[in-house]
Amino acid sequence: MKKILCIAFLAFTVLSCSKNDNDEAQAPSIVGKWQFTQEGSIVNNQEILEPYEHSPGCVKDFSEIAANGALRDHYYDLDCEETIDIGVWTKNNNTFTITYADNSSVTGEILLLNATTLKVRFDIGGVPYLSVLTRIP
C-alpha cells in the first residue's frame, strides 16, 4: 500500500510540474491610452507613413479606448484648446469599428496590435488611410 501511495505521489508531482496554462501568451489588448504617432496611406501596395503632426507646445493628441466600449479622442489645436470626440468601439477579430456621438462611423482593419503599437487601416471615401498609435503607459 505504501508503494502505491508513493507511486501516486510521484505521478502527481510529475504531472503538476507540466506547463502552466496561465503562462500562455495572451493576445495584446486594444484597451488603453494611445498616442497618435504616424499617419499615411498605401500607394502601389507600399505604406507611406509620415510623423503625425501634433500642435507645437501642446499635449499630444491621443485616444482612450476603454474596456466598457467607450472611446474618447483628444485633439489639441494651435492654441492648445482641447476637443474631445466621444464614441463607442467594437472589435471583431481584426475589424475595428468606431461610432461617434454624431452617429458617424468608421470601420478599419487592425494591421498590427502588440504591447506598444496599434496600426489601423481605414478606407475613407475609397482611399486607404493608415493610423499608427503608440501605447501611453
N, C-alpha and C positions, 0 to 999 in steps of 0.2 A: 504494500500500500504506500509506504514511504517512497518507493521508487517511482510509482505512478504520479504522486504529487510533485516530486522533484522534476520529472519529465514535463508535466503540465506547466509548472512554474517556468521552466526554461523555454518551452514553446511560447508561452505568453510573453516572456521577456523579449524574445527574438521578434515576435510579431509586433509588439508595441514599439519597437525601435525602427519600424519601417517609416517611410517618408510620411511626413505630416501633411494632411490635406490642406491645412491652413497656410502652408508655405507656397502654394500655387501662386504664380504671378497673377495679380488681378489687373483687369483692364483699367487704364487710366480713366479718371472721371473728368467730365466736361465741367462739372460744378466747380466754381471758384471765381477769382478775380483775374481778368485777363487784360493786359495792356496791348493796344494796337501797336505793332512794330513794323509791318510791311504791308504793302498793297500792290496790286498789279493785275495783269491779265495773262492770257495764253494766246500766243501768236505762232502760227505754224507748228503747233504742238510743243512749243517752248514756253516755259514760265518766264515772264518778265516781271520782276519784283523790284520795287523802289522802297526806300525808307518811308514810313508813314510820317506825314508832316503834322507834328504837334504845334500848338501855338507857343511861340518862344516865351520863356519865363513863367509858364503856367503849369498846372498839374497836367500830366499826360493823360490823354483820352484813354478810357478803359471801359470794360464791360463786366458786369457782375451777373453770373449765372448761378441761380440758387437751386437747391435741391427740390424745392416745392414747385418748380416750374416758372418762377418769376425771373424776369430779365430786366436789367437796367443798364443802358448805355450812357456813359458820362462823356460829354464833349465840352471843350473849353474854347471860347472864341478869343480873338486877339486882345480883348480887354480882360481876359481870364474869367469871364462870366460863364457859369456852368449851365448847360442844357442837358436834361435827362430825358431820354426816350425810354418809356416803360412798355413792357410787353410780357409775353409768355413764350416759352420754348418747349419743343418736344424733340426727342432724338429717337430714331428707329434705325438700328444698325448704324450706317454711315450717313443717314439722311438727317439733317438738322433744319428744323423749321422754326421761324420766329414770327409771331403775330403781335404787332404793336397795338397800342391803345386806340389808334385811329382805324383799326381793322385792316390796315395794310399788312401784307405778309411776304416773307421771302423764304425760299427753301434752298438749301445748299447741300453740297456733298462734302463730308469731312474727309480730307485727303491725308491728314496727319493729326493724330492726337496722342501725345505722350505726357510725361510728367511736367514738361516745361513748355511745350509748343502745341498750338492749335492752328491748323491751316484749313480753311474752308473755301470751296469754290461755289460761287453763286453765279447764275446766269441772269443778268439783268437786261431786259429788252433784247435777248438773244446774244448778248455779248458776255463772254466769261469774265468774271471778276474774282480775284483772289484776295483773301484777307488772312494775314498771319498775325497771331497774337501770342504773347509770352505770358506765362502764369506769373502773377504777382504773389509773393509769399505772404 
